[in-house]
Amino acid sequence: MPRYYFDINDGRLQRDEEGVLCADLQAAVLEAKKLLPAIAADELPKDGERQAMTVLVTDEDGKAVYTAALTYTGAWLIR
């Protein structure tokens, strides 16, 4: 099984040095799709009411094969 790496950027880059064994690229994409909401559940916006998180999936050769982003935007409706 190929190993894929999931680098996270939520304002600071966190390199995945371990990676995850996935059956194929589709399985790696599914892993990335699950990863972002899990991270967002633990992260609060650091700069006011906005927070963006991205995951970059690379293969064993270090080639980027997929990227995904999740953005939180909040707005006060009262003054």
PyMOL commands that set and color helices and strands:
alter all, ss='L'
color gray80, all
select helices_A, chain A and resi 25-42
alter helices_A, ss='H'
color red, helices_A
select strands_A, chain A and resi 3-9+13-14+20-21+50-58+64-73
alter strands_A, ss='S'
color yellow, strands_A
deselect
rebuild
show_as cartoon
